[in-house]
Amino acid sequence: MATVINMPKLGFDMAEGLLVRWMKAEGDAVEQGEVLAEIETDKATVEVESEATGIILKHLVAENSIVPIGAPITVIGEQGEDFDFGSIEVEAEAEGGATLQAATSEKATLQVATPEEATLQAATPETPTPSPIAAGDSPTDGDGRLPDGARASPVARRLAAERGIEIGSIAGSGPQGRIVKRDVEAAFPAGAPTNAPIPTAVAATETVRVELTKLRAAIGRRMTAAKQQLPHFYVTSDLDAAPMMDLRRQLNSRMPDDGKFSVNDFLVKAAAMALREFPNLNASLDGDEIVRHGHINVGVAVALEGGLMTVVAKDVDRKPIRQLSSELRDLAVRARSGKVRPGDIEGSTFTVSNLGMFQVDHFIAIINPPEAAILAVGSVREEAVVVNGQVVPGTRLQVTLSADHRVTDGAEAARWLQVFRQYIENPVHTLV
């Protein structure tokens, strides 16, 4: 029996995605879990895996098409299977919460999209004509247009900036001339010399307007909604980081360069272990109910050019720290290269945001909906401390927990920090 594959929702507020490239052609065999397509969201290019095993019977949208989430994109079935493509039922989420629907009668037609036109139509007169899934149209004005008039995806802009390229000098192959990642790679392969102009000094009095990138705009929407809708409160604690740093130093002395532990590995593991005892901090609010999640999946903020991305380590409390360390390294590499997978950015139940590598002593973070809490971590710093009435050298770390007051309260958050402190100051327990 054939399986219809729909455009997946790859983010909390994702409404549509750009189908950049098919990794499997019509007629190709595909296994469940194989990479089927590359889809670009506001934040990254994601490799989408097949949900079924079989033969690609038909691609329903072409490359470079912008498709609402939930809309059908391809059909997988058995070799020679006769499938009624007009029977496909579509109900896809569109911008602003509207729905995109197609009739299910035998008269309904689903046209295969082309780069010039990817349109989902219904032929029955009773059904209102749905909004088209157009390769070059977007219901929002956040199409990546730059001040000089060029359109470019966030990933393409980031890659061009890394290679010192003026993005407006590249011909785009995407919808309406949109510049996508492959255009930058084709024009200027990695390692090739570029003719980037030498920056000129800008007068101090000059005012420059820079249009928001799609990544920056997406972050802004989510964080504004979080601060407006979630009643935040904050609890801060100063920890003795010397035992953690000593243990890390001992372990890393026995590890190869590509397998050394980071400070973040211990922080993420300690947070997950502490969450076992406080399920309200590993929870979400759903209407009048608190949903206490059965898994502890920790999101880790990764700094990107022009913004942040949260990647997700799954079942952190149940994994050895060495396995966790390896997974966090791989997630960060995929995030920075724009090659994250759907599972890399979905399903977090708690987040750790660490700015310690930037020599930040203290900050507070905004909760990442629909989570109930986030931990902000500052830098490990050397300072004088008083021990038994004597001033001695110390190694300190300051952390702040932001929590949703609808789900928990200050006393519970403070108790969580006490348990977290025990794991940081007795880090051998994170190795269990």
C-alpha positions as CSV (number, residue, x, y, z in Angstrom):
1,M,0.0,0.0,0.0
2,A,1.4,3.4,-1.0
3,T,2.4,5.9,1.6
4,V,2.0,9.7,1.1
5,I,4.9,11.7,2.6
6,N,4.0,15.1,3.8
7,M,6.0,18.2,4.4
8,P,7.2,17.8,8.0
9,K,7.0,20.4,10.7
10,L,10.6,21.0,11.7
11,G,10.1,23.7,14.2
12,F,7.7,25.0,16.9
13,D,6.5,27.9,14.7
14,M,7.3,26.6,11.2
15,A,4.6,27.3,8.7
16,E,6.3,26.3,5.4
17,G,9.6,25.1,4.1
18,L,11.6,25.3,0.9
19,L,12.1,21.9,-0.8
20,V,15.7,22.5,-1.9
21,R,16.6,19.1,-3.4
22,W,15.3,15.6,-3.9
23,M,17.9,13.0,-2.8
24,K,15.8,10.2,-4.5
25,A,14.4,10.5,-8.0
26,E,11.1,9.0,-9.2
27,G,11.5,5.3,-9.7
28,D,14.3,5.0,-7.2
29,A,14.2,2.5,-4.3
30,V,14.3,4.0,-0.9
31,E,14.6,2.5,2.6
32,Q,12.9,3.8,5.7
33,G,15.4,6.1,7.4
34,E,17.2,7.0,4.2
35,V,17.6,10.7,3.4
36,L,14.8,11.6,1.0
37,A,15.1,15.4,0.6
38,E,16.8,18.5,1.8
39,I,14.3,21.1,3.2
40,E,15.3,24.6,4.2
41,T,13.5,26.3,7.1
42,D,14.0,29.7,8.7
43,K,16.9,28.4,10.6
44,A,18.7,25.6,8.7
45,T,18.8,23.2,5.8
46,V,17.4,19.9,7.2
47,E,17.9,16.4,5.7
48,V,14.5,14.7,5.9
49,E,14.4,10.9,6.1
50,S,11.9,8.6,4.4
51,E,9.1,7.3,6.6
52,A,8.6,4.2,4.4
53,T,10.4,1.6,2.3
54,G,9.5,1.1,-1.4
55,I,9.7,2.9,-4.7
56,I,9.3,6.6,-5.3
57,L,6.1,6.6,-7.4
58,K,5.8,10.3,-7.9
59,H,7.2,13.6,-6.6
60,L,4.3,15.9,-6.0
61,V,6.4,19.1,-5.8
62,A,9.6,20.1,-7.6
63,E,12.8,21.3,-6.2
64,N,12.9,25.0,-5.1
65,S,9.2,24.9,-4.2
66,I,7.9,26.5,-1.0
67,V,5.5,24.1,0.6
68,P,3.2,24.5,3.6
69,I,3.7,22.0,6.4
70,G,1.4,19.0,6.1
71,A,1.1,19.3,2.3
72,P,2.0,16.1,0.4
73,I,5.4,16.1,-1.3
74,T,5.9,12.5,-2.6
75,V,4.3,9.1,-2.8
76,I,6.2,5.8,-1.9
77,G,4.7,2.4,-2.9
78,E,5.5,-0.9,-4.6
79,Q,6.9,-1.3,-8.0
80,G,4.1,-0.9,-10.6
81,E,1.5,0.0,-8.0
82,D,-1.5,1.8,-9.4
83,F,-2.2,4.8,-7.2
84,D,-5.0,7.3,-7.5
85,F,-3.2,10.6,-7.0
86,G,-6.5,12.4,-7.2
87,S,-7.5,10.8,-3.9
88,I,-4.8,12.5,-1.9
89,E,-6.3,14.5,0.9
90,V,-4.5,17.7,1.8
91,E,-4.9,19.8,5.0
92,A,-1.8,21.9,5.4
93,E,-1.1,24.6,7.9
94,A,-0.6,28.0,6.2
95,E,0.7,31.3,7.4
96,G,-1.6,32.9,10.0
97,G,-3.2,29.7,11.0
98,A,-5.3,29.3,7.8
99,T,-5.8,25.9,6.3
100,L,-5.1,24.7,2.8
101,Q,-7.4,22.0,1.6
102,A,-8.0,20.0,-1.6
103,A,-11.1,18.0,-2.6
104,T,-11.0,14.3,-2.2
105,S,-13.4,13.3,-5.0
106,E,-12.2,11.5,-8.2
107,K,-12.2,14.9,-10.0
108,A,-9.6,16.4,-7.7
109,T,-6.3,16.8,-9.4
110,L,-2.8,17.2,-7.9
111,Q,-0.4,18.7,-10.4
112,V,3.3,18.0,-10.1
113,A,5.0,21.2,-9.4
114,T,7.7,22.7,-11.6
115,P,10.2,25.4,-10.6
116,E,7.9,27.9,-12.4
117,E,4.7,26.7,-10.8
118,A,3.9,24.2,-8.0
119,T,0.2,24.4,-7.6
120,L,-2.2,22.3,-5.7
121,Q,-5.7,22.5,-7.3
122,A,-9.1,21.2,-6.6
123,A,-11.5,20.8,-9.6
124,T,-14.8,20.3,-7.7
125,P,-16.9,23.5,-7.9
126,E,-18.1,23.1,-4.3
127,T,-14.6,23.3,-2.9
128,P,-13.0,26.8,-2.6
129,T,-9.8,27.2,-4.7
130,P,-6.9,26.7,-2.3
131,S,-3.9,29.0,-2.1
132,P,-1.3,27.8,-4.5
133,I,1.9,26.1,-3.3
134,A,4.1,28.3,-5.5
135,A,7.7,27.8,-6.1
136,G,8.4,31.5,-5.9
137,D,5.7,32.8,-3.6
138,S,5.7,33.2,0.1
139,P,2.8,34.4,2.3
140,T,5.2,36.4,4.3
141,D,7.5,39.2,3.2
142,G,10.5,37.4,4.9
143,D,11.7,35.9,1.6
144,G,15.4,36.7,2.3
145,R,15.5,39.9,0.2
146,L,18.6,41.9,1.0
147,P,18.8,45.7,1.0
148,D,20.3,45.6,-2.5
149,G,17.3,43.7,-3.8
150,A,18.8,40.2,-3.9
151,R,17.0,37.2,-2.5
152,A,19.0,34.7,-0.6
153,S,18.4,31.9,1.9
154,P,19.8,32.2,5.5
155,V,22.2,29.3,4.8
156,A,23.4,30.9,1.5
157,R,24.0,34.2,3.3
158,R,25.9,32.5,6.1
159,L,28.1,30.6,3.6
160,A,28.8,33.6,1.5
161,A,29.8,35.6,4.6
162,E,32.2,32.9,5.7
163,R,33.9,32.9,2.3
164,G,34.0,36.7,2.0
165,I,31.7,36.8,-1.0
166,E,29.3,39.6,-2.0
167,I,26.1,37.7,-2.2
168,G,24.5,40.0,-4.7
169,S,27.2,39.0,-7.3
170,I,25.9,35.4,-7.4
171,A,23.1,34.3,-9.8
172,G,20.3,32.5,-8.0
173,S,18.7,29.3,-9.2
174,G,15.9,29.3,-6.6
175,P,12.3,30.7,-6.9
176,Q,12.3,34.2,-8.5
177,G,16.1,34.1,-8.6
178,R,16.5,33.3,-4.9
179,I,20.1,32.5,-4.1
180,V,20.4,29.1,-2.3
181,K,23.4,27.2,-0.8
182,R,24.3,25.3,-4.0
183,D,24.6,28.6,-5.9
184,V,27.3,29.9,-3.5
185,E,29.1,26.5,-3.6
186,A,29.0,26.4,-7.4
187,A,30.2,30.0,-7.8
188,F,32.9,29.8,-5.1
189,P,34.0,26.3,-4.1
190,A,35.5,26.0,-0.6
191,G,39.2,27.0,-0.7
192,A,38.8,29.0,-4.0
193,P,40.1,32.6,-3.9
194,T,37.5,35.3,-3.8
195,N,37.5,38.9,-4.9
196,A,35.7,40.2,-1.9
197,P,35.9,44.0,-1.8
198,I,38.1,45.5,0.9
199,P,35.9,46.9,3.7
200,T,35.8,50.7,3.8
201,A,35.5,52.7,7.0
202,V,31.9,53.9,7.8
203,A,31.5,57.3,9.2
204,A,30.4,57.3,12.8
205,T,27.4,59.4,12.0
206,E,26.1,57.2,9.2
207,T,22.8,55.3,9.8
208,V,22.4,52.0,8.1
209,R,19.2,49.9,7.9
210,V,19.7,46.2,7.6
211,E,16.7,44.0,6.9
212,L,16.1,41.1,9.3
213,T,17.2,37.7,8.1
214,K,14.6,34.9,8.3
215,L,16.6,33.4,11.2
216,R,16.7,36.6,13.1
217,A,13.0,37.2,12.5
218,A,12.1,33.7,13.6
219,I,14.1,34.1,16.9
220,G,12.4,37.4,17.4
221,R,8.9,36.1,17.0
222,R,9.5,33.2,19.4
223,M,11.2,35.1,22.1
224,T,8.7,38.0,22.0
225,A,5.9,35.5,22.4
226,A,7.7,33.7,25.2
227,K,8.3,36.9,27.2
228,Q,4.7,38.0,26.7
229,Q,2.9,34.8,27.4
230,L,5.2,33.0,30.0
231,P,5.5,34.5,33.5
232,H,9.2,34.1,34.0
233,F,11.0,34.1,37.3
234,Y,14.7,33.6,37.9
235,V,16.9,31.8,40.5
236,T,20.7,32.2,40.6
237,S,23.4,30.2,42.3
238,D,27.2,30.4,42.5
239,L,28.9,27.0,42.4
240,D,32.3,25.6,43.1
241,A,33.5,24.5,39.7
242,A,36.9,23.2,40.8
243,P,35.9,19.5,41.3
244,M,34.3,19.5,37.8
245,M,37.3,21.1,36.2
246,D,39.8,18.8,37.9
247,L,37.8,15.7,36.8
248,R,37.6,17.0,33.3
249,R,41.3,17.6,33.2
250,Q,42.1,14.1,34.4
251,L,39.7,12.5,31.9
252,N,40.9,14.5,29.0
253,S,44.6,13.6,29.7
254,R,43.6,10.1,28.6
255,M,41.4,11.0,25.7
256,P,42.4,11.7,22.0
257,D,42.1,15.3,20.8
258,D,38.8,14.6,19.0
259,G,37.2,12.9,22.0
260,K,37.9,15.3,24.9
261,F,35.1,16.4,27.2
262,S,33.8,19.9,27.2
263,V,32.5,21.8,30.3
264,N,29.1,21.7,28.6
265,D,29.1,17.9,28.6
266,F,29.1,17.9,32.4
267,L,26.6,20.8,32.7
268,V,24.1,19.0,30.4
269,K,24.5,15.7,32.1
270,A,24.1,17.3,35.6
271,A,21.0,19.2,34.5
272,A,19.4,16.0,33.2
273,M,20.2,14.0,36.4
274,A,18.7,16.8,38.5
275,L,15.5,16.8,36.4
276,R,14.8,13.2,37.4
277,E,13.9,14.5,40.8
278,F,11.8,17.5,39.7
279,P,9.4,16.5,36.9
280,N,7.7,19.9,36.9
281,L,10.8,21.4,35.4
282,N,10.9,18.8,32.7
283,A,7.3,19.6,31.7
284,S,5.0,21.7,29.4
285,L,1.7,23.5,30.0
286,D,-1.1,22.2,27.8
287,G,-4.3,24.1,28.6
288,D,-5.3,23.3,32.1
289,E,-2.8,20.4,32.4
290,I,0.9,20.1,33.2
291,V,2.5,17.5,30.9
292,R,5.4,15.8,32.7
293,H,7.5,14.3,30.0
294,G,8.7,10.7,30.2
295,H,12.0,11.5,28.5
296,I,14.6,14.1,29.5
297,N,15.7,15.6,26.2
298,V,18.0,18.6,26.7
299,G,18.3,21.4,24.1
300,V,21.7,23.0,23.7
301,A,22.0,26.4,22.2
302,V,24.6,26.6,19.3
303,A,25.8,30.0,18.1
304,L,25.4,30.5,14.4
305,E,26.2,33.4,12.1
306,G,23.3,35.8,12.7
307,G,21.5,33.8,15.5
308,L,21.2,30.7,17.5
309,M,19.9,27.2,16.9
310,T,18.9,24.8,19.7
311,V,19.9,21.2,19.0
312,V,18.5,18.3,21.1
313,A,20.3,15.5,22.9
314,K,17.7,12.7,23.7
315,D,17.4,10.7,26.9
316,V,20.4,12.5,28.4
317,D,20.0,11.1,32.0
318,R,20.3,7.5,30.7
319,K,23.4,7.9,28.6
320,P,27.0,7.6,29.6
321,I,28.7,11.0,29.5
322,R,31.2,9.8,26.9
323,Q,28.3,8.9,24.5
324,L,26.6,12.2,25.3
325,S,29.8,14.2,24.6
326,S,30.1,12.6,21.2
327,E,26.5,13.3,20.3
328,L,26.7,16.9,21.3
329,R,29.8,17.4,19.1
330,D,28.1,15.8,16.2
331,L,25.0,17.9,16.7
332,A,27.0,21.2,16.9
333,V,28.9,20.3,13.7
334,R,25.7,19.6,11.8
335,A,24.1,22.8,13.1
336,R,27.0,25.0,12.0
337,S,27.2,23.3,8.6
338,G,23.5,23.7,8.0
339,K,22.9,19.9,7.8
340,V,20.7,19.2,10.8
341,R,18.2,16.4,10.7
342,P,14.6,16.7,11.9
343,G,15.4,14.8,15.1
344,D,18.3,17.1,15.8
345,I,16.0,20.1,16.5
346,E,12.8,18.5,17.8
347,G,11.6,17.3,21.1
348,S,13.5,19.2,23.7
349,T,12.0,19.3,27.2
350,F,14.6,21.6,28.9
351,T,17.4,23.8,27.5
352,V,20.9,24.7,28.6
353,S,22.3,28.0,27.2
354,N,26.1,28.4,27.9
355,L,27.9,31.7,27.1
356,G,30.9,30.8,29.3
357,M,33.2,30.6,26.3
358,F,32.6,34.3,25.7
359,Q,33.8,35.2,29.2
360,V,30.3,36.1,30.3
361,D,30.0,35.9,34.1
362,H,26.2,36.0,34.3
363,F,23.1,36.3,32.2
364,I,19.5,35.2,32.1
365,A,17.8,33.3,29.3
366,I,14.3,33.4,27.8
367,I,12.4,30.1,28.1
368,N,12.1,28.2,24.9
369,P,8.4,27.3,24.4
370,P,6.8,24.9,25.1
371,E,9.4,24.1,27.8
372,A,9.0,25.2,31.4
373,A,12.6,26.1,32.2
374,I,16.0,27.0,30.8
375,L,19.4,27.2,32.5
376,A,21.8,30.0,31.7
377,V,25.5,29.3,32.4
378,G,28.3,31.8,32.7
379,S,32.0,31.4,32.5
380,V,34.2,29.4,34.9
381,R,36.3,32.0,36.6
382,E,39.2,32.1,39.0
383,E,38.6,34.3,42.1
384,A,39.4,34.5,45.8
385,V,37.0,32.7,48.1
386,V,36.7,32.4,51.9
387,V,37.1,28.8,53.2
388,N,37.1,28.3,57.0
389,G,37.9,31.9,57.6
390,Q,40.8,31.9,55.1
391,V,41.0,33.6,51.7
392,V,42.1,31.0,49.2
393,P,42.1,30.7,45.4
394,G,38.8,29.4,44.0
395,T,37.1,28.3,40.8
396,R,33.5,29.5,40.5
397,L,30.6,29.2,38.1
398,Q,27.4,31.2,38.2
399,V,24.1,29.7,36.8
400,T,20.6,31.1,36.5
401,L,17.4,29.1,36.1
402,S,14.5,30.8,34.3
403,A,11.2,29.0,35.0
404,D,7.6,29.3,34.1
405,H,5.6,30.4,37.1
406,R,2.5,28.7,35.8
407,V,4.2,25.3,36.1
408,T,6.5,25.7,39.1
409,D,7.6,28.1,41.8
410,G,10.7,29.6,43.4
411,A,11.1,27.0,46.1
412,E,11.0,24.1,43.7
413,A,13.5,25.9,41.4
414,A,15.8,26.5,44.3
415,R,15.7,22.9,45.3
416,W,16.5,21.9,41.7
417,L,19.5,24.2,41.8
418,Q,20.7,22.5,45.0
419,V,20.6,19.1,43.4
420,F,22.3,20.5,40.3
421,R,25.0,22.0,42.6
422,Q,25.6,18.5,44.1
423,Y,26.3,17.0,40.7
424,I,28.7,19.8,39.7
425,E,30.6,19.8,42.9
426,N,30.7,16.0,43.0
427,P,31.0,15.4,39.3
428,V,32.0,11.7,39.6
429,H,28.2,11.0,39.9
430,T,27.7,12.3,36.4
431,L,29.8,9.4,35.1
432,V,27.4,6.8,36.3
